[in-house]
Amino acid sequence: MWLCISDAYMLSVMESPAGLLRDARQSAGLSARALARLAQVPSSTVLRIESGKVDPTVGMLQRLLEAAGQDLHLRPTRMSPSQRGPVLAELADAWVESPDGHPDWTKLRSFLDDLCLHPDRVETAIIRRPAKSPSPVLETLLAGIAEKLADDAGLGRPAWTRRTPGLREEWSPFGSPRMRARWRSAAPSQLLERGLVIDEPSLWRDPETVGV
C-alpha cells in the first residue's frame, strides 16, 4: 500500500499514521491543539494518534490531514513474492501426474519450510482458496494443510476449508501395509479427518532443521 500526500511526497512503503500526521502538522506550523480545533476533534485524539496509542480510521486521518492543508491518497500495489511470502492458493498445481499420481512433495515442503521460518505470514498465506486442482486428493490436502497451520498458529480456520469436502475413500502414498500403519500413527488429525493418511514428517520438517 502506498500513501501519498499531495504537494508533499510519495512513500514506497506504508508510513505509520503517527508519522504522517506529525509531519503534516509540523509542516503546517500547527500545535496539536490548533490542529484539533481546525479539524473539530478533541486534542487528545491528535495526541493519541501521534503517540501511536491508537490507529485512526482512514476517514479520521484524511480529516486531520486536510485540516493541516494536505490530502491523503491510497494506492494499492501488488507485493512481490519475496515481500508477501508463499501463498497456499498458488499450489493448486502441486500435483505430479503419473500412473500413481501424488502431490508434489517438494513444492509443499518448500511452502511449509518458508512459513516455519516466517510464522507471521501464516494468516496471509492461507486466507485465499486455491483454484480447482486436477486432483481431489490435492484439493483436500491443501484444505487440511490450511487447517493445521491455522490451528497451530491459534488462528481461526479459513472459511473456504469448510466448503472443501474430505475424501470418500482413504488415500495414502504408495507403500506397504506396515508403512501405512506407521504413517497413520504419525498423521496430523487435520489430515486424517479428511481421509488422508500422510505422516506429519513427510510435510512438516523439524523446525530446528529448516533453513540449515
Summary of the structure (lengths in Angstrom):
residues: 212
radius of gyration: 24.5
end to end distance: 33.3
largest distance: 77.5
contacts: 579
relative contact order: 0.10
helix: 49%
strand: 8%
